[in-house]
Amino acid sequence: MPLYEHVLIARQDLSNTQAEGLIEHFSTVLADNGGKVVENEYWGVRTLAYKINKNRKGHYAFLRSDAPSAAVHEMERLARLHDDVMRVMTIRVDEHQEGPSVQMQKREERGDRGDRPRGDRGDRGDRGDRGDRGDRDRGDRGDRRERN
């Protein structure tokens, strides 16, 4: 069966237990239609990038499933009809990653950003010290020229 990852965003005015109840509800929907949930994570209340249905925050949930496409379509259909669910995103993956998702890992475990390549700009050593910045007074420009 194909492997999927789902992210659900529920309304912010739900309690934590109600949000986790939604995870269980959609897990049983997948199970009833021939699939299984391999792992689920509750990410908690997070701030949204933009307002969705006049909400600034939402309960995030993450599911990893092994289910036929019919079960996934049914779960998505029911999630879109559910009043408490604001958004659903499903992605088909080749394999599930081991361990917690990136959102649940601590920053130390994710790896340092310094090991990434800097692109074509490199070190920018040609710029020198740039010591002339910050020490000059912006008020030394003098009077404006008159326009003719």
C-alpha positions as CSV (number, residue, x, y, z in Angstrom):
1,M,0.0,0.0,0.0
2,P,1.2,3.6,-0.6
3,L,2.6,5.6,2.3
4,Y,1.2,9.0,3.1
5,E,1.9,11.9,5.5
6,H,-1.0,14.1,6.6
7,V,-1.0,17.4,8.4
8,L,-4.3,18.7,10.0
9,I,-4.9,22.2,11.4
10,A,-7.8,22.4,13.8
11,R,-9.4,25.5,15.3
12,Q,-7.6,27.2,18.2
13,D,-10.5,27.2,20.6
14,L,-10.5,23.4,20.9
15,S,-8.9,21.9,24.0
16,N,-5.8,19.7,23.7
17,T,-7.9,16.6,24.4
18,Q,-10.4,17.5,21.7
19,A,-7.6,18.1,19.2
20,E,-6.1,14.7,20.0
21,G,-9.6,13.2,19.7
22,L,-9.6,14.5,16.1
23,I,-6.4,12.5,15.5
24,E,-8.0,9.4,16.9
25,H,-11.2,10.0,14.8
26,F,-9.3,10.3,11.5
27,S,-7.1,7.4,12.5
28,T,-10.2,5.2,12.8
29,V,-11.5,6.4,9.5
30,L,-8.3,5.2,7.8
31,A,-8.4,1.9,9.7
32,D,-12.1,1.3,8.8
33,N,-11.3,1.8,5.1
34,G,-8.4,-0.7,5.1
35,G,-5.4,1.4,6.1
36,K,-3.4,1.9,9.2
37,V,-1.8,4.8,11.0
38,V,1.9,4.1,11.5
39,E,2.6,7.1,13.8
40,N,0.9,10.3,14.9
41,E,2.2,13.4,16.5
42,Y,0.4,16.3,18.1
43,W,2.4,19.4,17.5
44,G,0.4,21.7,19.7
45,V,-1.0,25.2,19.1
46,R,1.0,27.2,16.6
47,T,0.7,30.6,15.0
48,L,-0.5,30.5,11.4
49,A,1.3,32.4,8.7
50,Y,-2.0,34.1,7.7
51,K,-5.5,34.1,9.0
52,I,-7.7,31.1,8.2
53,N,-11.4,31.6,8.9
54,K,-10.6,34.5,11.2
55,N,-8.2,32.3,13.3
56,R,-4.6,33.3,14.0
57,K,-3.6,30.1,15.7
58,G,-4.4,26.4,15.2
59,H,-3.8,22.9,16.7
60,Y,-1.4,21.0,14.4
61,A,-1.5,17.3,14.0
62,F,0.8,15.0,11.9
63,L,-0.1,11.5,10.8
64,R,2.0,8.9,9.0
65,S,-0.2,6.3,7.3
66,D,-0.1,3.2,5.2
67,A,-3.4,3.2,3.4
68,P,-5.0,2.7,0.0
69,S,-5.9,5.8,-1.9
70,A,-9.7,5.3,-1.3
71,A,-9.1,5.4,2.4
72,V,-7.1,8.6,2.1
73,H,-9.7,10.2,-0.1
74,E,-12.4,9.4,2.4
75,M,-10.4,10.7,5.3
76,E,-9.7,14.0,3.4
77,R,-13.4,14.3,2.5
78,L,-14.5,13.9,6.1
79,A,-11.8,16.3,7.3
80,R,-12.9,19.0,4.9
81,L,-16.5,18.5,6.1
82,H,-15.6,18.6,9.8
83,D,-16.2,22.0,11.3
84,D,-13.2,21.9,13.6
85,V,-10.7,21.2,10.9
86,M,-9.4,24.3,9.0
87,R,-6.9,22.7,6.6
88,V,-5.7,19.3,5.5
89,M,-2.6,18.5,3.5
90,T,-1.7,15.0,2.4
91,I,1.6,14.0,0.7
92,R,2.5,10.7,-0.8
93,V,6.0,9.6,0.3
94,D,8.3,6.8,-0.9
95,E,9.2,5.8,2.7
96,H,8.5,7.1,6.2
97,Q,11.4,8.6,8.1
98,E,12.4,7.0,11.3
99,G,12.0,8.9,14.5
100,P,10.2,12.1,15.2
101,S,9.3,14.6,12.5
102,V,11.4,17.8,12.0
103,Q,8.9,19.9,13.9
104,M,9.3,17.7,17.0
105,Q,13.1,17.5,17.0
106,K,15.1,19.9,19.1
107,R,17.2,22.4,17.3
108,E,20.5,20.7,18.3
109,E,19.3,17.4,16.7
110,R,18.3,19.0,13.4
111,G,21.8,19.9,12.4
112,D,23.6,23.3,12.2
113,R,22.7,25.6,9.3
114,G,26.4,26.5,9.0
115,D,27.1,23.3,7.2
116,R,25.1,24.4,4.1
117,P,26.9,25.7,1.1
118,R,26.9,29.5,0.7
119,G,26.0,29.4,-3.0
120,D,28.0,31.3,-5.6
121,R,28.7,34.3,-3.4
122,G,31.3,32.5,-1.3
123,D,33.2,34.3,1.5
124,R,32.9,37.8,0.1
125,G,36.4,38.6,1.2
126,D,36.7,41.2,-1.6
127,R,34.6,43.6,0.5
128,G,37.3,44.3,3.0
129,D,36.7,45.6,6.5
130,R,33.8,47.9,5.6
131,G,34.8,49.9,8.7
132,D,33.3,53.1,7.2
133,R,29.8,52.0,8.2
134,G,28.1,53.1,11.4
135,D,30.7,55.7,12.4
136,R,29.6,58.5,10.1
137,D,27.1,61.1,11.0
138,R,24.2,61.2,8.6
139,G,23.7,64.9,9.2
140,D,26.9,65.9,7.4
141,R,25.3,66.0,3.9
142,G,25.0,69.7,3.9
143,D,22.2,71.8,2.4
144,R,20.2,70.6,-0.6
145,R,20.9,72.0,-4.0
146,E,18.4,74.4,-5.5
147,R,16.4,73.2,-8.4
148,N,16.3,75.3,-11.5
